[in-house]
Amino acid sequence: MANVLVTGATGFTGQYVVRRLVEAGHRVTAFVREGSRRTPLEGLAEGFVVGNLDDSRSLGQALEGRDALVNVASLGFGHAQAIVDAVDRAGIGRAIYFSTTSLFTTLPAATKSVRQQAEDVVRGSTVPWTIVRPTMIYGDPGDRNLIKLIRWVDRWKVVPVFGPGTYRLQPVHADDLAQAVVAALGCEVAAGQAYNLSGGTALSYNELVDLIGELLGRRPRRVHLPVSVSLIAVDLARRIPLAPRFSREQVLRLNEDKTFSHEEAARDLGYRPITLREGLAREVAMHREGAG
């Protein structure tokens, strides 16, 4: 089994990854920022190394004696070159990098070019690499996506929908991502490949709201706002204390189709994501426990 360094380990996706790696028999060390909350990883990670992804030297030192890197930390923040430089100098056997399907957006998003450039940097690495591109990630009260909608539907009778709500999405559970990482780590075919990792269910936003309502025992009423009105509302909300925060890019992205085939991951990694109903039922239960 491999000695693996994991970046982004303290985030909710990283915690799932660490847990699955340990269950598979790997030895895991977490690369963390100063002051990061480590409690969820205690008893799982063998140890912690404090450092900064902007500092290629500190990451390089953390990679000494490791067999592999799993970089759960986003490649969209400009760290890619420093990370790949450290990996190449360390000469480890394998590296897995998290990217995102949002780089396929047709919108002129500011982060799109950064993410594409990051993947290009990874592809130039001398160490065998695999890129995984999740869709919208959920699966824990710490997620920044579906948990917000769950809390809203549980609290309010009316749910605002930006646009017609017919756009489709395919959220993926963090545990499915973690299992894909473990599979990729031990799969020679996965070296030099990039995999889109979508969830087991594709549905419209309207259907998502209704499903969450059903699981919560609620009957939410959807109120549709034209996209133009939604953009004005987003701008106004920034001036109101405690108002929900959305960016203009988020509103526009919500009206894009965000479904992706995971056929290649199924073929090479045995990837079989759970249904959204099953995954949301778990998250709703977590929400209930936290609210109780």
N, C-alpha and C positions, 0 to 999 in steps of 0.2 A: 504494500500500500504506500501511497505517496505522502510526503511531508509538504503540506500546502499552506501558502500564505494567502490570506483573504483580505482584500481591501473592501471598505464599505460594509464590514461585518456587523457593525452595530445597528444598521438600518433594518427595517423589518424583513426586507428581502434577503439581506445578508445573513440574518439570523436563521432563516429557513435553509440557506445554502450551507452554513456551518453545521447545522444539525444533521442534514442529509449526508454531508461529507464524513462526519464522525460516525454516523450509523453504518456507512459503507466501509469503515475501517481505516479511514485516512487520519493522519495527524494534522491538526489545524492550528495555525497561529494567526491571530487577528492583528492587522495593521490599523492602528487607531489614532485619531487626533488627541492631543492633550485635552483632558477634561471630558472625553466621551464617556457616556454611560455604558459600563461594561457588565453590569449585573446580569442581563439576560444570557450572556455568553459564559458566565462562570460555571464550571463543571463540564463545559463542552470544549471550548478552545484550550489547548495546552498552555498557551501563553499569549501575551500581548506585547506588541512593539509599537512604541509611540513615534509618530513621524508625520510628514506632510507630503501629499502627492505632488506638490510643486517642486519638491526637493528630490531630484533624482538620486542624490547621494544617500539620503536616509533610507529611501526605498531599496536602493542597491544593497545596503548593509543588512536590511531586513530579509532580503532574498538569499543571503549567504546560507548555504546548507539546505536550501529548499529544493524540492523537485518540481514544483509547479506554483503558478500564481492564478488565482481566480479574482479578477478585478470586477467586483460588483459595483464599485463606485462609478458614477456616470462618466462616459468619455466626452460628454458635451460641455465640460467646464474648462477645456484647454489644457488638461493634464496629459494628454495622450503621448506627446513626444517625450516628456520626462519619464513616464512609465515604461514606454518601449525601450528607451535608452538604458534604463536600469535593468530591465529584463534581458536585453541583449548582452550587456556587460556581465551579468550574473551567469549567463549560459545555462539557465535551467532547462528542464526537458519539455515543459509545456506551459502555455498561458491561455487562459480563457477570459474574454473581455465582454462585458455587457455594453451593448449599444441600444438602439431603440428603433421601432418601426416608424416613429414620427419623422425620421429623416426622409421618408417617402412623401411627405406632404407636398401638395401642389401650391401651397401658399408661400409667399416670400418671407418665410419665418427667419428671424435673425439667427436662430440656433441651427438651422438646417445645414448651412455650409460648414459650421464648426464640427458638427457630428460627422459629416461626410469626410472632412479632412482628417478627423480622428481615425476613422476606419481606414483611410488610405495609409496613415502612419502605421497602423497595426499590420496591414498587409505587407509592409516593407520590412517587418521584423525578421531577424535571422532565427528566432525561436519558433517552433511549430505553434501556431495560434488557431483559435476558434473564436468566432464572434457570434454572440447570441443577441437577437433583437426581440425583446418582449413587446407586446402590445400594452395597453393599459393594465397595470399591475394592481391586484387587490389581494385580500386574504388576511387582513389584520387591522385592528383599530388604529394602527400606526400608519396605514396607507393614506395617501393624499387624494384618493380618487373616489371610489365607491362608498367609503365610510361616510363621506360628507352627505351623499345622497341618502344613505340609510338613515342618518340622524335627522335629516330634513323631513323625510317622509314619516318618520316616527313622531315628529313633533308638530308638523303643520299639515293641514288638510289640503292646501293648494301647493302645487309644484310648478314653478315657472319653467318653461321649456323654450330654449333659444332656437327659434325657427320651427319647422314643421315636425321635428322629432322623428322623421322617417329614415334619417341617416343611420347606417348600421355600424356596430362596433363589436369587438370580440375580446373582452377582458380575459386576462390570464391570471390564474392563481399562483402566488409566489412559491408554493410548494411544488407545483408542476415545473417551474423554472429551476428550482433547486435539484429536482430529479434529473432534469435535462443536463445540468452542469456535471453531475456525477457521471452520467452516461458518456458525455463528451470527453471527460477527463481520461476515460479508459478506452476510447474509441479512436483507432488510428485513422479511420476513414474521415473522421471529423476534423483532422488537422488541415488547415488551409481553407476551411469552409465557413460560411456565414449562414446562420439559420434564423428564420422568422419563427418566433414562438408565440403563437396565438392561443386563445382559450378553446374550450370544447364546444362553445355555443356562440353563434353569431346572431344578433338580434338588433332591432331598432331601439332608439333611445326611449320611445314611447313604451315599447314592450319591457324595457329594463325597469322603468318607473313602476309599471304595473306588477312586475314580478317581485320587486322589493316590497311593494304594498301588500301583496299576497302573503309573503313570508313574514311580514310584520303584523298581519291581521288588520291592515288598514285599507282604505279605499281612497287613494289620493286622486284629486281632481287636477288634471293637467291644464295649465293655462299657457297657450302658445303666444310667444312674443316674436314679431318679425325681427329678422336679424338686425336691420337698421335701428330699430327701437332698442334691441338688446345692447348694441354697442354704446348707445347713449346712456342706458341704464348702468352699464359697467363703468363708464366715466364718472357718472354721478355718485356711484357707490363708494368710490375712492375718497369722497369728501365726507362720508357719513361714518362716524365711529361705530365699530362693531358690526358694520354691514358686511355680508359675505363678499370676499374678494375674488374677482375673476379678471383675467386679462382679455384684451381684445383678441389676441391670438387664440386663446382658449375658446372663445365664442365661435370664431371662424372655423377652428379645427373641429368643433362639435358638429359642424355641418358638412364635414367630409366623411366619405366612407372610410372606415378604419378596420376593414376585415382583411385578413391575410391567410394564405394557405400555409399550413405547417407540414405539408406532405414530405418534404425533404428530411425534416427532423424526425418524423415518424419512421421513415425508411432507415435512416442511419442510426438514430438514437433510441428507437423504440418509444418515441414520445407519444403519450396517450393522455392528453389533458382531461380533467374532470369537467362535467357540465357546469354551466354557470349556476343553475339551480342548486346543485350540491355545494358549490363553493360559497355562494351567497348565504345559504342556510347556516354554514359554519360561521360566517362573519356576523350574521344577524345574532346568532347565539352569543358570540363574543361581545357584541354591542349590548345585548341584554344583561350579560353578566357585569359589564362595566358600569351600566346605568343603574343596576340594582343596589 
